[in-house]
Every structure is written in structure tokens, then in C-alpha cells.
């Protein structure tokens, strides 16, 4: 029996979902700032730090799809904080807004008792954007706060494959 099937653990899952909703609001606040000022690379790093918190909590309760999706968002946030190409940053902000929206849907599915939430989301267009975006970051090796060292392009590719994207 996993945590999602155990009625005694339901409160932990609901607490995770409630806390994640608050953190999603913070993520969107940083993205709104970036929409107004794409040069605010510190907001991309803050985005990465916040989504990293969600990732850690998701891993701790066994919400692996959410955790992997967060890891991809963290990587994109940190790597994009190191570029100065404003049009590309504007695209990144749009993709990260989409990421938060998808995470909200995944979180709601989890709250509703469905731990395999990616199966119900239409991700085809989103995957195309992530693939294109990951190509833009091939030259950037540093990814701040990466657990176990820096994540590279292979890490992005592996994360997308693990999500079935």
C-alpha cells in the first residue's frame, strides 16, 4: 500500500497540496515580476528555490511525477537566470507560467486522490516547448543549488523521458 492508498496518510497529502497551492502563488508572483521586468534574474533564481521546496516535499510523500516536473522547472529557472537574451527570457517566463498551471492541475488531481496525474493532462504542445527550450540551454552547465552537482543537458533529457515527455 502506498501513501495515496492509506487513509491514515490522507491528511499529509492534503497538507502537501495546501502548502503547494501557497507556493504556486509565490511562483506566479515572481513570474509576474519577470513579465514586467525580464532582466530580474534574481526572480528566476527565487522561482528555482521555491519550486525546489515543492520538489523536496513531493519526493517525501511519494508524488514522483510532481517532483520530477518541479525538478525540470527548477532547472529551467536556474539556467535561464544566467542568460541575458531578453526575448528568450520572455519565452521562459511563459513556459514557466504554463508549468505552474500544470503543477496546479497535478496538485488538484493528487488532492482528489489520483497520484498518476500526468496521464490526464494534455502535454503534447507543452513538451514541444520544453524540448525547444532545453536546446537553448545546452551551453549552460551551472544550475544553482543542484542536488548532487550541476545538472546538464542530459539531465534535462532524462527528466523529460522519466515524465514520459
C-alpha positions as CSV (number, residue, x, y, z in Angstrom):
1,X,0.0,0.0,0.0
2,X,1.4,3.4,-0.9
3,X,0.7,6.7,0.9
4,X,-2.0,7.6,-1.5
5,X,-4.0,4.4,-0.6
6,X,-3.5,4.7,3.1
7,X,-6.4,6.6,4.7
8,X,-4.3,7.5,7.7
9,X,-1.9,9.4,5.5
10,X,-4.5,11.4,3.7
11,X,-4.0,14.4,6.0
12,X,-0.3,14.5,5.0
13,X,-1.2,14.5,1.3
14,X,-3.8,17.3,1.8
15,X,-1.3,19.3,3.8
16,X,1.2,19.0,1.0
17,X,-1.5,20.1,-1.5
18,X,-2.5,23.1,0.6
19,X,1.2,24.2,1.1
20,X,1.9,23.7,-2.6
21,X,-1.0,25.9,-3.5
22,X,0.5,28.7,-1.5
23,X,3.9,28.2,-3.1
24,X,2.4,28.2,-6.5
25,X,1.0,31.7,-5.7
26,X,4.6,32.7,-4.8
27,X,5.9,31.3,-8.1
28,X,3.3,33.2,-10.0
29,X,4.2,36.4,-8.2
30,X,7.9,36.0,-9.3
31,X,6.8,35.3,-12.8
32,X,4.5,38.4,-12.8
33,X,7.6,40.5,-11.8
34,X,9.6,38.9,-14.6
35,X,6.8,39.7,-17.1
36,X,7.2,43.4,-16.1
37,X,11.0,43.2,-15.9
38,X,12.6,40.3,-17.7
39,X,16.0,41.5,-16.5
40,X,15.2,40.5,-13.0
41,X,17.3,37.3,-12.9
42,X,17.0,37.1,-9.1
43,X,13.3,36.3,-9.6
44,X,14.3,33.4,-11.8
45,X,16.6,32.1,-9.0
46,X,13.9,32.6,-6.4
47,X,11.5,30.7,-8.7
48,X,14.0,27.9,-8.7
49,X,14.4,27.9,-4.9
50,X,10.6,27.8,-4.3
51,X,9.9,25.1,-6.8
52,X,12.8,23.2,-5.2
53,X,10.9,23.2,-1.9
54,X,7.8,21.8,-3.7
55,X,10.0,19.1,-5.3
56,X,11.5,18.0,-2.0
57,X,8.1,17.8,-0.3
58,X,6.7,15.9,-3.3
59,X,9.5,13.4,-3.1
60,X,9.0,12.9,0.6
61,X,5.3,11.9,0.1
62,X,6.0,9.8,-3.0
63,X,4.4,12.2,-5.5
64,X,7.1,11.4,-8.0
65,X,5.5,12.9,-11.1
66,X,5.1,16.3,-9.4
67,X,8.7,16.0,-8.0
68,X,10.2,15.4,-11.5
69,X,8.1,18.1,-13.1
70,X,9.3,20.5,-10.4
71,X,12.9,19.4,-11.0
72,X,12.5,20.3,-14.6
73,X,11.1,23.7,-13.7
74,X,13.9,24.3,-11.2
75,X,16.5,23.5,-13.8
76,X,14.9,25.9,-16.4
77,X,14.6,28.6,-13.8
78,X,18.2,28.4,-12.7
79,X,19.7,28.1,-16.1
80,X,17.6,30.9,-17.5
81,X,18.7,33.2,-14.7
82,X,22.2,33.0,-16.3
83,X,21.2,34.3,-19.7
84,X,20.8,37.9,-20.9
85,X,18.7,37.2,-24.1
86,X,15.5,39.1,-23.1
87,X,13.3,37.6,-25.8
88,X,14.3,34.1,-24.7
89,X,13.7,35.0,-21.0
90,X,10.2,36.2,-22.0
91,X,9.6,32.8,-23.6
92,X,10.9,31.1,-20.5
93,X,8.5,33.1,-18.3
94,X,5.6,32.0,-20.5
95,X,6.7,28.4,-20.3
96,X,7.2,28.6,-16.5
97,X,3.6,30.1,-16.2
98,X,2.4,27.0,-18.1
99,X,4.5,24.8,-15.8
100,X,2.8,26.3,-12.7
101,X,-0.6,25.9,-14.3
102,X,0.2,22.2,-15.0
103,X,1.5,21.7,-11.5
104,X,-1.7,23.2,-10.1
105,X,-3.7,20.7,-12.1
106,X,-1.4,17.8,-10.9
107,X,-1.8,19.1,-7.3
108,X,-5.6,19.1,-7.7
109,X,-5.5,15.6,-9.1
110,X,-3.4,14.5,-6.1
111,X,-5.8,16.2,-3.7
112,X,-8.7,14.3,-5.5
113,X,-6.9,11.0,-4.9
114,X,-5.2,10.4,-8.2
115,X,-1.4,10.1,-7.9
116,X,-0.9,9.4,-11.6
117,X,-2.0,12.9,-12.7
118,X,0.2,13.3,-15.8
119,X,-2.0,10.7,-17.6
120,X,-4.9,13.1,-17.6
121,X,-3.1,16.2,-18.8
122,X,-2.6,17.1,-22.5
123,X,1.1,17.7,-22.6
124,X,2.0,17.5,-26.3
125,X,2.3,21.2,-27.0
126,X,4.0,21.8,-23.7
127,X,6.5,19.0,-24.4
128,X,7.4,20.7,-27.7
129,X,8.1,23.9,-25.8
130,X,10.2,22.2,-23.2
131,X,12.2,20.4,-25.8
132,X,12.9,23.6,-27.8
133,X,13.8,25.5,-24.6
134,X,16.1,22.7,-23.3
135,X,18.0,23.1,-26.6
136,X,18.6,26.8,-25.8
137,X,20.4,25.9,-22.5
138,X,22.8,23.3,-23.9
139,X,25.8,25.6,-23.4
140,X,24.9,26.4,-19.7
141,X,26.4,23.9,-17.3
142,X,25.9,25.6,-14.0
143,X,22.5,25.1,-12.4
144,X,22.4,26.6,-8.9
145,X,21.5,24.5,-5.9
146,X,21.5,21.3,-7.9
147,X,21.5,18.3,-5.7
148,X,24.5,16.1,-6.3
149,X,26.2,18.7,-8.5
150,X,25.3,20.5,-11.6
151,X,22.5,19.2,-13.9
152,X,23.4,19.2,-17.6
153,X,21.6,18.8,-20.8
154,X,21.5,15.0,-20.3
155,X,19.7,15.7,-17.0
156,X,17.0,17.7,-18.8
157,X,16.6,15.0,-21.3
158,X,16.4,12.3,-18.6
159,X,13.9,14.2,-16.6
160,X,11.6,14.6,-19.7
161,X,11.9,10.9,-20.5
162,X,11.1,9.9,-17.0
163,X,7.9,12.0,-17.2
164,X,7.1,10.3,-20.5
165,X,7.6,13.6,-22.4
